[in-house]
Amino acid sequence: MNKNVFLFLIYGILILVLGVFPTNVPKEFFDISIFFVRGDYFLHAFLFFPWMLLNPKQFHSVGTWFLLGLFVAITIEGVQFFIPYRMFLWSDLLANCIGVIVGLLIFLILKRIHIKRKKKRVYLFK
């Protein structure tokens, strides 16, 4: 199995487990604020930003993979509406989507850097 596919599978399982199964997070965790934003929103965004970087084997175009990431982010939060021990929050949904968007921006920046470096290479033998 390819390393990228394996990493993506582990990442997908992590998202599924954290999004569906109960978590025993202490109430104090939700009192943490960073720049007047609740800390768990950063955790939601942090969980979803690797999505764009873990496109296994580049199976999809960047646009398709981005839309699929938004779909997964929305679905994971939407499923929580139907699970009695979980709670659907619009702010969590927004944080999930922001994570995918940040991942897209990081992906595009890294891609641009890679293209510039590739153009500057000097080859001794052709």
KEKOL-434771 format. One record per residue (C-alpha): residue number from 1; x, y, z; residue in one letter. Coordinates in nm, 2 decimals. Example, Ala and Ser with C-alpha at 12.3 -4.5 7.8 and 13.67 -1.06 7.14 Angstrom:
2
<pt><k>1</k><px>1.23</px><py>-0.45</py><pz>0.78</pz><r>A</r></pt>
<pt><k>2</k><px>1.37</px><py>-0.11</py><pz>0.71</pz><r>S</r></pt>
//
This chain:
126
<pt><k>1</k><px>0.00</px><py>0.00</py><pz>0.00</pz><r>M</r></pt>
<pt><k>2</k><px>0.13</px><py>0.34</py><pz>-0.09</pz><r>N</r></pt>
<pt><k>3</k><px>0.24</px><py>0.56</py><pz>0.20</pz><r>K</r></pt>
<pt><k>4</k><px>0.01</px><py>0.85</py><pz>0.10</pz><r>N</r></pt>
<pt><k>5</k><px>-0.29</px><py>0.62</py><pz>0.08</pz><r>V</r></pt>
<pt><k>6</k><px>-0.21</px><py>0.47</py><pz>0.42</pz><r>F</r></pt>
<pt><k>7</k><px>-0.17</px><py>0.82</py><pz>0.58</pz><r>L</r></pt>
<pt><k>8</k><px>-0.51</px><py>0.92</py><pz>0.43</pz><r>F</r></pt>
<pt><k>9</k><px>-0.68</px><py>0.61</py><pz>0.57</pz><r>L</r></pt>
<pt><k>10</k><px>-0.54</px><py>0.68</py><pz>0.92</pz><r>I</r></pt>
<pt><k>11</k><px>-0.65</px><py>1.04</py><pz>0.88</pz><r>Y</r></pt>
<pt><k>12</k><px>-1.00</px><py>0.94</py><pz>0.77</pz><r>G</r></pt>
<pt><k>13</k><px>-1.04</px><py>0.70</py><pz>1.06</pz><r>I</r></pt>
<pt><k>14</k><px>-0.93</px><py>0.97</py><pz>1.30</pz><r>L</r></pt>
<pt><k>15</k><px>-1.19</px><py>1.22</py><pz>1.16</pz><r>I</r></pt>
<pt><k>16</k><px>-1.46</px><py>0.95</py><pz>1.18</pz><r>L</r></pt>
<pt><k>17</k><px>-1.37</px><py>0.85</py><pz>1.54</pz><r>V</r></pt>
<pt><k>18</k><px>-1.35</px><py>1.21</py><pz>1.66</pz><r>L</r></pt>
<pt><k>19</k><px>-1.66</px><py>1.32</py><pz>1.48</pz><r>G</r></pt>
<pt><k>20</k><px>-1.89</px><py>1.03</py><pz>1.57</pz><r>V</r></pt>
<pt><k>21</k><px>-1.78</px><py>0.86</py><pz>1.89</pz><r>F</r></pt>
<pt><k>22</k><px>-1.82</px><py>1.02</py><pz>2.23</pz><r>P</r></pt>
<pt><k>23</k><px>-1.53</px><py>1.22</py><pz>2.36</pz><r>T</r></pt>
<pt><k>24</k><px>-1.46</px><py>1.28</py><pz>2.73</pz><r>N</r></pt>
<pt><k>25</k><px>-1.33</px><py>1.63</py><pz>2.70</pz><r>V</r></pt>
<pt><k>26</k><px>-1.33</px><py>1.82</py><pz>3.03</pz><r>P</r></pt>
<pt><k>27</k><px>-1.57</px><py>2.13</py><pz>3.04</pz><r>K</r></pt>
<pt><k>28</k><px>-1.27</px><py>2.35</py><pz>3.11</pz><r>E</r></pt>
<pt><k>29</k><px>-1.14</px><py>2.28</py><pz>2.76</pz><r>F</r></pt>
<pt><k>30</k><px>-1.42</px><py>2.49</py><pz>2.62</pz><r>F</r></pt>
<pt><k>31</k><px>-1.33</px><py>2.78</py><pz>2.84</pz><r>D</r></pt>
<pt><k>32</k><px>-0.99</px><py>2.82</py><pz>2.66</pz><r>I</r></pt>
<pt><k>33</k><px>-0.99</px><py>3.12</py><pz>2.42</pz><r>S</r></pt>
<pt><k>34</k><px>-0.74</px><py>3.22</py><pz>2.16</pz><r>I</r></pt>
<pt><k>35</k><px>-0.79</px><py>3.58</py><pz>2.03</pz><r>F</r></pt>
<pt><k>36</k><px>-1.15</px><py>3.57</py><pz>2.17</pz><r>F</r></pt>
<pt><k>37</k><px>-1.23</px><py>3.25</py><pz>1.98</pz><r>V</r></pt>
<pt><k>38</k><px>-1.31</px><py>2.93</py><pz>2.17</pz><r>R</r></pt>
<pt><k>39</k><px>-1.01</px><py>2.69</py><pz>2.15</pz><r>G</r></pt>
<pt><k>40</k><px>-1.21</px><py>2.39</py><pz>2.02</pz><r>D</r></pt>
<pt><k>41</k><px>-1.29</px><py>2.58</py><pz>1.70</pz><r>Y</r></pt>
<pt><k>42</k><px>-0.92</px><py>2.59</py><pz>1.63</pz><r>F</r></pt>
<pt><k>43</k><px>-0.92</px><py>2.21</py><pz>1.70</pz><r>L</r></pt>
<pt><k>44</k><px>-1.20</px><py>2.16</py><pz>1.44</pz><r>H</r></pt>
<pt><k>45</k><px>-1.01</px><py>2.37</py><pz>1.18</pz><r>A</r></pt>
<pt><k>46</k><px>-0.68</px><py>2.19</py><pz>1.27</pz><r>F</r></pt>
<pt><k>47</k><px>-0.85</px><py>1.86</py><pz>1.22</pz><r>L</r></pt>
<pt><k>48</k><px>-0.96</px><py>1.94</py><pz>0.87</pz><r>F</r></pt>
<pt><k>49</k><px>-0.68</px><py>2.14</py><pz>0.72</pz><r>F</r></pt>
<pt><k>50</k><px>-0.47</px><py>1.83</py><pz>0.63</pz><r>P</r></pt>
<pt><k>51</k><px>-0.75</px><py>1.72</py><pz>0.40</pz><r>W</r></pt>
<pt><k>52</k><px>-0.60</px><py>1.91</py><pz>0.10</pz><r>M</r></pt>
<pt><k>53</k><px>-0.25</px><py>1.79</py><pz>0.17</pz><r>L</r></pt>
<pt><k>54</k><px>-0.35</px><py>1.42</py><pz>0.19</pz><r>L</r></pt>
<pt><k>55</k><px>-0.50</px><py>1.37</py><pz>-0.16</pz><r>N</r></pt>
<pt><k>56</k><px>-0.39</px><py>1.01</py><pz>-0.20</pz><r>P</r></pt>
<pt><k>57</k><px>-0.21</px><py>0.96</py><pz>-0.54</pz><r>K</r></pt>
<pt><k>58</k><px>-0.38</px><py>1.28</py><pz>-0.67</pz><r>Q</r></pt>
<pt><k>59</k><px>-0.69</px><py>1.08</py><pz>-0.76</pz><r>F</r></pt>
<pt><k>60</k><px>-0.89</px><py>1.40</py><pz>-0.80</pz><r>H</r></pt>
<pt><k>61</k><px>-0.84</px><py>1.75</py><pz>-0.93</pz><r>S</r></pt>
<pt><k>62</k><px>-0.78</px><py>2.02</py><pz>-0.67</pz><r>V</r></pt>
<pt><k>63</k><px>-1.13</px><py>2.16</py><pz>-0.71</pz><r>G</r></pt>
<pt><k>64</k><px>-1.30</px><py>1.82</py><pz>-0.68</pz><r>T</r></pt>
<pt><k>65</k><px>-1.09</px><py>1.73</py><pz>-0.38</pz><r>W</r></pt>
<pt><k>66</k><px>-1.17</px><py>2.07</py><pz>-0.22</pz><r>F</r></pt>
<pt><k>67</k><px>-1.55</px><py>2.02</py><pz>-0.27</pz><r>L</r></pt>
<pt><k>68</k><px>-1.52</px><py>1.66</py><pz>-0.14</pz><r>L</r></pt>
<pt><k>69</k><px>-1.34</px><py>1.80</py><pz>0.17</pz><r>G</r></pt>
<pt><k>70</k><px>-1.62</px><py>2.05</py><pz>0.23</pz><r>L</r></pt>
<pt><k>71</k><px>-1.87</px><py>1.77</py><pz>0.19</pz><r>F</r></pt>
<pt><k>72</k><px>-1.70</px><py>1.55</py><pz>0.45</pz><r>V</r></pt>
<pt><k>73</k><px>-1.66</px><py>1.85</py><pz>0.69</pz><r>A</r></pt>
<pt><k>74</k><px>-2.04</px><py>1.92</py><pz>0.66</pz><r>I</r></pt>
<pt><k>75</k><px>-2.14</px><py>1.56</py><pz>0.68</pz><r>T</r></pt>
<pt><k>76</k><px>-1.94</px><py>1.48</py><pz>0.99</pz><r>I</r></pt>
<pt><k>77</k><px>-2.10</px><py>1.77</py><pz>1.17</pz><r>E</r></pt>
<pt><k>78</k><px>-2.44</px><py>1.69</py><pz>1.02</pz><r>G</r></pt>
<pt><k>79</k><px>-2.43</px><py>1.33</py><pz>1.15</pz><r>V</r></pt>
<pt><k>80</k><px>-2.38</px><py>1.47</py><pz>1.50</pz><r>Q</r></pt>
<pt><k>81</k><px>-2.74</px><py>1.61</py><pz>1.48</pz><r>F</r></pt>
<pt><k>82</k><px>-2.88</px><py>1.26</py><pz>1.48</pz><r>F</r></pt>
<pt><k>83</k><px>-2.65</px><py>1.11</py><pz>1.75</pz><r>I</r></pt>
<pt><k>84</k><px>-2.79</px><py>1.16</py><pz>2.10</pz><r>P</r></pt>
<pt><k>85</k><px>-2.46</px><py>1.20</py><pz>2.28</pz><r>Y</r></pt>
<pt><k>86</k><px>-2.32</px><py>1.45</py><pz>2.03</pz><r>R</r></pt>
<pt><k>87</k><px>-2.43</px><py>1.80</py><pz>1.95</pz><r>M</r></pt>
<pt><k>88</k><px>-2.46</px><py>1.98</py><pz>1.61</pz><r>F</r></pt>
<pt><k>89</k><px>-2.33</px><py>2.34</py><pz>1.62</pz><r>L</r></pt>
<pt><k>90</k><px>-2.32</px><py>2.57</py><pz>1.32</pz><r>W</r></pt>
<pt><k>91</k><px>-1.99</px><py>2.72</py><pz>1.46</pz><r>S</r></pt>
<pt><k>92</k><px>-1.83</px><py>2.38</py><pz>1.46</pz><r>D</r></pt>
<pt><k>93</k><px>-1.95</px><py>2.33</py><pz>1.10</pz><r>L</r></pt>
<pt><k>94</k><px>-1.80</px><py>2.67</py><pz>1.00</pz><r>L</r></pt>
<pt><k>95</k><px>-1.47</px><py>2.58</py><pz>1.18</pz><r>A</r></pt>
<pt><k>96</k><px>-1.45</px><py>2.25</py><pz>0.99</pz><r>N</r></pt>
<pt><k>97</k><px>-1.50</px><py>2.43</py><pz>0.66</pz><r>C</r></pt>
<pt><k>98</k><px>-1.24</px><py>2.70</py><pz>0.75</pz><r>I</r></pt>
<pt><k>99</k><px>-1.00</px><py>2.41</py><pz>0.81</pz><r>G</r></pt>
<pt><k>100</k><px>-1.05</px><py>2.28</py><pz>0.46</pz><r>V</r></pt>
<pt><k>101</k><px>-1.01</px><py>2.63</py><pz>0.32</pz><r>I</r></pt>
<pt><k>102</k><px>-0.69</px><py>2.69</py><pz>0.51</pz><r>V</r></pt>
<pt><k>103</k><px>-0.56</px><py>2.35</py><pz>0.38</pz><r>G</r></pt>
<pt><k>104</k><px>-0.64</px><py>2.46</py><pz>0.03</pz><r>L</r></pt>
<pt><k>105</k><px>-0.45</px><py>2.79</py><pz>0.07</pz><r>L</r></pt>
<pt><k>106</k><px>-0.15</px><py>2.60</py><pz>0.22</pz><r>I</r></pt>
<pt><k>107</k><px>-0.17</px><py>2.35</py><pz>-0.07</pz><r>F</r></pt>
<pt><k>108</k><px>-0.17</px><py>2.62</py><pz>-0.33</pz><r>L</r></pt>
<pt><k>109</k><px>0.13</px><py>2.80</py><pz>-0.16</pz><r>I</r></pt>
<pt><k>110</k><px>0.33</px><py>2.48</py><pz>-0.14</pz><r>L</r></pt>
<pt><k>111</k><px>0.25</px><py>2.40</py><pz>-0.51</pz><r>K</r></pt>
<pt><k>112</k><px>0.36</px><py>2.75</py><pz>-0.62</pz><r>R</r></pt>
<pt><k>113</k><px>0.69</px><py>2.71</py><pz>-0.42</pz><r>I</r></pt>
<pt><k>114</k><px>0.74</px><py>2.37</py><pz>-0.58</pz><r>H</r></pt>
<pt><k>115</k><px>0.69</px><py>2.50</py><pz>-0.93</pz><r>I</r></pt>
<pt><k>116</k><px>0.93</px><py>2.79</py><pz>-0.88</pz><r>K</r></pt>
<pt><k>117</k><px>1.20</px><py>2.56</py><pz>-0.74</pz><r>R</r></pt>
<pt><k>118</k><px>1.15</px><py>2.32</py><pz>-1.03</pz><r>K</r></pt>
<pt><k>119</k><px>1.21</px><py>2.60</py><pz>-1.28</pz><r>K</r></pt>
<pt><k>120</k><px>1.53</px><py>2.71</py><pz>-1.11</pz><r>K</r></pt>
<pt><k>121</k><px>1.70</px><py>2.37</py><pz>-1.12</pz><r>R</r></pt>
<pt><k>122</k><px>2.02</px><py>2.35</py><pz>-1.32</pz><r>V</r></pt>
<pt><k>123</k><px>2.10</px><py>2.03</py><pz>-1.49</pz><r>Y</r></pt>
<pt><k>124</k><px>2.46</px><py>1.93</py><pz>-1.56</pz><r>L</r></pt>
<pt><k>125</k><px>2.36</px><py>1.65</py><pz>-1.80</pz><r>F</r></pt>
<pt><k>126</k><px>2.05</px><py>1.63</py><pz>-2.02</pz><r>K</r></pt>
//
